[in-house]
């Protein structure tokens, strides 16, 4: 069990039901990553931090960084955002495809790869 899986396993069942699909979506989307904990959150690294997520009481926090938030601003218009974070209410469907797309875009940015 890696650090991300340990974090998820330590959560209450209702939070695990949100976190497990997010972890699976990001893991499938990224070609390579190192699982880690950073700032107390599950973190996907590829040399540098690519994306983080965390369970909050009433929302799922996704932390892909400010460039990714700006790039996906239109798709994120339904959610509360800040400079580098997205809050997705846990009582709404979790947009796994959007989270995966943000992870890929962040990965490509961190690795210095061109946009597709």
N, CA, C and O of each residue as an XYZ file, in Angstrom:
464
protein
N       0.863     -1.173      0.000
C       0.000      0.000      0.000
C       0.909      1.235      0.000
O       1.804      1.357      0.837
N       0.668      2.151     -0.950
C       1.484      3.372     -0.983
C       0.866      4.447     -0.078
O      -0.186      4.233      0.526
N       1.530      5.597      0.005
C       1.093      6.652      0.925
C      -0.303      7.174      0.609
O      -1.073      7.470      1.522
N      -0.632      7.289     -0.659
C      -1.963      7.769     -1.049
C      -3.026      6.768     -0.621
O      -4.053      7.141     -0.056
N      -2.770      5.499     -0.894
C      -3.733      4.463     -0.513
C      -3.901      4.383      0.998
O      -5.004      4.140      1.488
N      -2.818      4.585      1.738
C      -2.901      4.596      3.205
C      -3.757      5.757      3.698
O      -4.568      5.597      4.610
N      -3.570      6.929      3.086
C      -4.382      8.102      3.441
C      -5.862      7.803      3.204
O      -6.695      8.058      4.074
N      -6.185      7.272      2.046
C      -7.582      6.969      1.717
C      -8.148      5.943      2.701
O      -9.263      6.101      3.197
N      -7.378      4.897      2.978
C      -7.842      3.845      3.895
C      -8.106      4.380      5.300
O      -8.923      3.819      6.031
N      -7.430      5.452      5.681
C      -7.592      6.001      7.028
C      -8.828      6.899      7.176
O      -9.165      7.314      8.284
N      -9.491      7.192      6.072
C     -10.636      8.102      6.090
C     -11.930      7.368      6.440
O     -12.007      6.143      6.343
N     -12.934      8.125      6.843
C     -14.267      7.574      7.071
C     -14.813      7.028      5.752
O     -14.424      7.479      4.675
N     -15.709      6.065      5.847
C     -16.270      5.408      4.654
C     -16.840      6.405      3.655
O     -16.601      6.278      2.455
N     -17.590      7.394      4.129
C     -18.206      8.360      3.206
C     -17.141      9.136      2.432
O     -17.362      9.486      1.273
N     -16.008      9.408      3.044
C     -14.926     10.106      2.338
C     -14.186      9.160      1.398
O     -13.787      9.556      0.303
N     -14.002      7.913      1.822
C     -13.346      6.921      0.943
C     -14.124      6.761     -0.354
O     -13.528      6.580     -1.416
N     -15.457      6.826     -0.278
C     -16.274      6.673     -1.484
C     -16.035      7.797     -2.483
O     -16.265      7.614     -3.678
N     -15.584      8.941     -2.025
C     -15.236     10.063     -2.901
C     -13.776      9.952     -3.344
O     -13.460     10.167     -4.514
N     -12.899      9.620     -2.415
C     -11.463      9.634     -2.683
C     -10.992      8.490     -3.578
O     -10.123      8.697     -4.426
N     -11.537      7.302     -3.411
C     -11.075      6.152     -4.196
C     -11.244      6.367     -5.699
O     -10.303      6.103     -6.448
N     -12.413      6.839     -6.180
C     -12.527      7.060     -7.628
C     -11.618      8.181     -8.137
O     -11.147      8.132     -9.274
N     -11.371      9.191     -7.296
C     -10.467     10.279     -7.687
C      -9.054      9.727     -7.846
O      -8.381     10.003     -8.840
N      -8.614      8.955     -6.878
C      -7.285      8.341     -6.955
C      -7.171      7.458     -8.201
O      -6.168      7.515     -8.913
N      -8.184      6.652     -8.459
C      -8.161      5.763     -9.625
C      -8.103      6.569    -10.927
O      -7.351      6.222    -11.838
N      -8.891      7.635    -11.014
C      -8.920      8.450    -12.239
C      -7.572      9.118    -12.494
O      -7.082      9.114    -13.623
N      -6.972      9.689    -11.453
C      -5.675     10.348    -11.625
C      -4.599      9.314    -11.949
O      -3.762      9.549    -12.821
N      -4.611      8.190    -11.267
C      -3.611      7.147    -11.500
C      -3.660      6.642    -12.943
O      -2.621      6.426    -13.567
N      -4.866      6.457    -13.463
C      -5.007      6.005    -14.866
C      -4.547      7.071    -15.845
O      -3.995      6.757    -16.900
N      -4.772      8.323    -15.499
C      -4.492      9.422    -16.425
C      -3.008      9.745    -16.558
O      -2.551     10.164    -17.622
N      -2.264      9.551    -15.485
C      -0.858      9.952    -15.506
C       0.031      8.819    -15.994
O      -0.075      7.691    -15.511
N       0.909      9.114    -16.953
C       1.792      8.078    -17.488
C       2.816      7.586    -16.476
O       3.204      6.418    -16.493
N       3.248      8.469    -15.605
C       4.175      8.079    -14.541
C       4.051      9.092    -13.417
O       3.892     10.290    -13.649
N       4.126      8.594    -12.216
C       4.089      9.489    -11.066
C       4.652      8.757     -9.868
O       4.729      7.529     -9.844
N       5.040      9.527     -8.885
C       5.472      8.995     -7.607
C       4.422      9.396     -6.579
O       4.168     10.586     -6.389
N       3.804      8.416     -5.910
C       2.829      8.769     -4.877
C       3.546      9.319     -3.652
O       4.610      8.834     -3.267
N       2.950     10.332     -3.051
C       3.553     10.955     -1.878
C       2.473     11.661     -1.071
O       1.326     11.783     -1.501
N       2.866     12.115      0.088
C       2.029     13.001      0.880
C       2.779     14.323      0.962
O       3.967     14.352      1.284
N       2.093     15.397      0.675
C       2.689     16.723      0.745
C       1.618     17.669      1.276
O       0.475     17.630      0.822
N       1.976     18.507      2.221
C       1.014     19.401      2.873
C      -0.135     18.601      3.490
O      -1.249     19.112      3.609
N       0.126     17.353      3.884
C      -0.888     16.499      4.488
C      -1.903     15.947      3.507
O      -2.946     15.434      3.910
N      -1.598     16.051      2.201
C      -2.542     15.619      1.172
C      -1.896     14.591      0.241
O      -0.684     14.619      0.030
N      -2.705     13.683     -0.316
C      -2.188     12.812     -1.366
C      -1.658     13.667     -2.521
O      -2.318     14.598     -2.982
N      -0.466     13.329     -2.965
C       0.218     14.114     -3.981
C       0.790     13.189     -5.036
O       1.331     12.126     -4.729
N       0.663     13.607     -6.274
C       1.242     12.887     -7.403
C       2.407     13.734     -7.877
O       2.239     14.905     -8.217
N       3.600     13.131     -7.898
C       4.806     13.865     -8.268
C       5.400     13.260     -9.535
O       5.280     12.064     -9.797
N       6.027     14.106    -10.289
C       6.861     13.678    -11.410
C       8.026     14.660    -11.448
O       8.066     15.566    -12.280
N       8.964     14.466    -10.544
C      10.020     15.439    -10.340
C       9.529     16.544     -9.416
O      10.154     16.816     -8.391
N       8.430     17.177     -9.761
C       7.775     18.212     -8.961
C       6.347     17.756     -8.670
O       5.875     16.767     -9.232
N       5.671     18.480     -7.797
C       4.269     18.178     -7.525
C       3.442     18.413     -8.778
O       3.573     19.447     -9.433
N       2.592     17.452     -9.106
C       1.703     17.560    -10.267
C       0.310     17.989     -9.817
O      -0.241     18.962    -10.333
N      -0.257     17.264     -8.858
C      -1.615     17.546     -8.395
C      -1.789     16.916     -7.012
O      -1.204     15.874     -6.714
N      -2.597     17.560     -6.179
C      -2.938     17.062     -4.840
C      -4.462     16.974     -4.751
O      -5.178     17.604     -5.529
N      -4.941     16.188     -3.797
C      -6.364     16.230     -3.468
C      -6.533     15.934     -1.991
O      -5.643     15.373     -1.353
N      -7.679     16.314     -1.454
C      -7.946     16.052     -0.040
C      -9.440     16.092      0.221
O     -10.184     16.836     -0.419
N      -9.859     15.279      1.169
C     -11.250     15.259      1.601
C     -11.449     16.323      2.661
O     -10.735     16.353      3.663
N     -12.398     17.179      2.444
C     -12.797     18.162      3.440
C     -14.198     17.761      3.922
O     -14.781     16.806      3.408
N     -14.723     18.472      4.887
C     -16.017     18.085      5.453
C     -17.138     18.108      4.406
O     -17.935     17.173      4.328
N     -17.198     19.169      3.608
C     -18.306     19.312      2.663
C     -17.873     19.378      1.198
O     -18.702     19.551      0.304
N     -16.574     19.240      0.963
C     -16.123     19.285     -0.426
C     -14.852     18.450     -0.614
O     -14.162     18.092      0.340
N     -14.586     18.167     -1.855
C     -13.342     17.545     -2.275
C     -12.456     18.674     -2.769
O     -12.857     19.442     -3.643
N     -11.263     18.779     -2.222
C     -10.323     19.793     -2.677
C      -9.371     19.196     -3.697
O      -8.757     18.157     -3.451
N      -9.250     19.850     -4.832
C      -8.302     19.466     -5.880
C      -7.332     20.631     -6.013
O      -7.748     21.784     -6.133
N      -6.038     20.326     -5.992
C      -5.014     21.366     -5.974
C      -4.015     21.127     -7.111
O      -2.960     20.532     -6.894
N      -4.345     21.591     -8.323
C      -3.452     21.366     -9.462
C      -2.493     22.523     -9.738
O      -1.636     22.416    -10.614
N      -2.624     23.612     -9.013
C      -1.784     24.782     -9.237
C      -2.492     25.855    -10.038
O      -3.460     25.565    -10.741
N      -2.025     27.088     -9.942
C      -2.712     28.223    -10.570
C      -2.777     28.169    -12.090
O      -3.776     28.584    -12.678
N      -1.728     27.663    -12.738
C      -1.748     27.609    -14.207
C      -2.847     26.681    -14.705
O      -3.512     26.969    -15.700
N      -3.030     25.577    -14.011
C      -4.067     24.618    -14.407
C      -5.455     25.193    -14.158
O      -6.351     25.028    -14.986
N      -5.641     25.863    -13.031
C      -6.929     26.498    -12.738
C      -7.260     27.502    -13.845
O      -8.391     27.551    -14.329
N      -6.285     28.285    -14.232
C      -6.495     29.277    -15.284
C      -6.818     28.599    -16.621
O      -7.725     29.031    -17.333
N      -6.080     27.544    -16.960
C      -6.293     26.837    -18.227
C      -7.696     26.233    -18.309
O      -8.314     26.245    -19.373
N      -8.197     25.708    -17.198
C      -9.501     25.041    -17.171
C     -10.611     25.933    -16.606
O     -11.640     25.426    -16.158
N     -10.416     27.230    -16.620
C     -11.374     28.160    -16.003
C     -12.807     27.948    -16.497
O     -13.743     27.962    -15.698
N     -12.981     27.757    -17.777
C     -14.330     27.584    -18.324
C     -14.984     26.315    -17.774
O     -16.147     26.344    -17.371
N     -14.252     25.214    -17.754
C     -14.789     23.945    -17.257
C     -15.037     23.983    -15.747
O     -15.876     23.247    -15.228
N     -14.301     24.847    -15.053
C     -14.415     24.939    -13.592
C     -15.407     26.001    -13.130
O     -15.540     26.241    -11.930
N     -16.098     26.632    -14.060
C     -17.007     27.731    -13.721
C     -18.107     27.315    -12.738
O     -18.640     28.165    -12.024
N     -18.448     26.054    -12.691
C     -19.501     25.571    -11.792
C     -19.028     25.413    -10.342
O     -19.838     25.210     -9.438
N     -17.712     25.507    -10.129
C     -17.144     25.215     -8.818
C     -16.473     26.440     -8.225
O     -16.070     27.358     -8.939
N     -16.362     26.434     -6.911
C     -15.615     27.485     -6.232
C     -14.125     27.212     -6.465
O     -13.638     26.106     -6.230
N     -13.420     28.235     -6.928
C     -11.986     28.098     -7.162
C     -11.246     29.244     -6.478
O     -11.819     30.288     -6.166
N      -9.973     29.015     -6.261
C      -9.072     30.065     -5.797
C      -7.839     29.978     -6.677
O      -7.852     29.290     -7.698
N      -6.802     30.649     -6.304
C      -5.600     30.714     -7.144
C      -5.121     29.329     -7.595
O      -4.772     29.160     -8.763
N      -5.097     28.351     -6.712
C      -4.587     27.040     -7.094
C      -5.439     25.873     -6.663
O      -4.962     24.739     -6.629
N      -6.714     26.132     -6.325
C      -7.557     25.080     -5.767
C      -8.963     25.099     -6.355
O      -9.463     26.127     -6.811
N      -9.577     23.925     -6.325
C     -10.970     23.754     -6.744
C     -11.694     23.058     -5.603
O     -11.178     22.102     -5.024
N     -12.887     23.537     -5.281
C     -13.732     22.887     -4.282
C     -14.928     22.268     -4.992
O     -15.723     22.966     -5.621
N     -15.044     20.949     -4.882
C     -16.155     20.225     -5.499
C     -17.030     19.703     -4.362
O     -16.594     18.848     -3.592
N     -18.261     20.209     -4.249
C     -19.141     19.745     -3.163
C     -19.334     18.229     -3.228
O     -19.542     17.667     -4.303
N     -19.263     17.582     -2.081
C     -19.378     16.121     -2.066
C     -20.798     15.640     -2.332
O     -21.013     14.448     -2.550
N     -21.772     16.550     -2.317
C     -23.141     16.144     -2.625
C     -23.460     16.291     -4.110
O     -24.613     16.132     -4.511
N     -22.454     16.592     -4.928
C     -22.604     16.666     -6.380
C     -21.746     15.568     -7.013
O     -20.800     15.082     -6.393
N     -22.079     15.177     -8.254
C     -21.226     14.190     -8.922
C     -19.795     14.728     -9.054
O     -19.583     15.898     -9.372
N     -18.834     13.860     -8.807
C     -17.425     14.254     -8.914
C     -17.020     14.149    -10.388
O     -17.158     13.082    -10.985
N     -16.528     15.231    -10.979
C     -16.174     15.230    -12.412
C     -14.821     14.545    -12.654
O     -13.803     15.206    -12.856
N     -14.834     13.222    -12.629
C     -13.591     12.453    -12.721
C     -12.832     12.712    -14.022
O     -11.603     12.783    -14.018
N     -13.556     12.855    -15.133
C     -12.879     13.123    -16.407
C     -12.173     14.475    -16.378
O     -11.065     14.605    -16.900
N     -12.796     15.472    -15.781
C     -12.181     16.791    -15.671
C     -10.960     16.737    -14.750
O      -9.930     17.339    -15.053
N     -11.068     16.035    -13.649
C      -9.934     15.901    -12.728
C      -8.769     15.203    -13.436
O      -7.618     15.618    -13.301
N      -9.070     14.153    -14.184
C      -8.022     13.444    -14.932
C      -7.390     14.359    -15.972
O      -6.172     14.350    -16.145
N      -8.205     15.147    -16.665
C      -7.669     16.075    -17.672
C      -6.769     17.124    -17.018
O      -5.726     17.473    -17.571
N      -7.157     17.622    -15.860
C      -6.311     18.584    -15.152
C      -5.000     17.935    -14.720
O      -3.946     18.566    -14.790
N      -5.055     16.681    -14.276
C      -3.834     15.973    -13.881
C      -2.887     15.831    -15.063
O      -1.684     16.057    -14.927
N      -3.422     15.455    -16.225
C      -2.586     15.297    -17.422
C      -1.983     16.637    -17.829
O      -0.795     16.718    -18.139
N      -2.799     17.684    -17.828
C      -2.298     19.002    -18.220
C      -1.211     19.461    -17.252
O      -0.185     19.994    -17.675
N      -1.431     19.257    -15.962
C      -0.431     19.630    -14.950
C       0.852     18.820    -15.130
O       1.955     19.358    -15.031
N       0.697     17.534    -15.392
C       1.851     16.663    -15.624
C       2.677     17.180    -16.807
O       3.899     17.298    -16.717
N       2.001     17.483    -17.906
C       2.709     17.960    -19.105
C       3.413     19.293    -18.812
O       4.531     19.513    -19.278
N       2.780     20.165    -18.057
C       3.383     21.445    -17.695
C       4.620     21.228    -16.834
O       5.670     21.816    -17.091
N       4.497     20.384    -15.814
C       5.623     20.111    -14.911
C       6.787     19.481    -15.666
O       7.945     19.795    -15.387
N       6.498     18.603    -16.611
C       7.538     17.910    -17.372
C       8.069     18.744    -18.542
O       9.026     18.346    -19.206
N       7.448     19.899    -18.791
C       7.908     20.753    -19.897
C       7.531     20.201    -21.257
O       8.204     20.478    -22.250
N       6.457     19.420    -21.313
C       6.004     18.831    -22.572
C       5.011     19.777    -23.253
O       4.307     20.526    -22.576
N       4.953     19.746    -24.581
C       4.006     20.620    -25.289
C       2.565     20.187    -25.039
O       2.291     19.021    -24.753
N       1.654     21.145    -25.154
C       0.229     20.822    -25.020
C      -0.201     19.972    -26.211
O       0.325     20.109    -27.316
N      -1.153     19.107    -25.964
C      -1.681     18.287    -27.058
C      -2.846     18.960    -27.694
O      -3.429     18.425    -28.637
